């Protein structure tokens, strides 16, 4: 299954979130009636928070390989929604984009996940996350 995250850049990614967070226990259903819903969702809040944290760490440390590792082989990363040149398909294109446009061109990066705005779909492995990022940009 593909997990999708909507953020400022509208990118879908993170099928590997479950692999990255395999050591985390799923949330326990609070009642027997809630168990089927929990089983369908299969996406714990802690899993999403961990994935966003990993994304932020990879960004602030300018680690293109670490960023790429978060994405599936068939991921679609949309940096600019209405610009065909702002869409990158596949892990390698995403890595190359980060190397070309982010690494070494952004400094003083501050990243903060706004956890209170996290929304998780109860029936599908989909989450909507929000983060705030500030940085100095030296793109050509």
Buried (B, 14 or more C-beta within 10 A) or exposed (E): EBBBBBBEEBBBBBBBBBEBBEEEEBBEBEEEEBEEEBEEBBBBEEBBBBBBBBBBEBBBEBBBEBBBBBBBEEBBBBBEEEEEEBBBEBBEBBBBBBBEBBBEBBEEBEBEBEBEEBEBEEEBBBBBBBBEBEBEEEEE
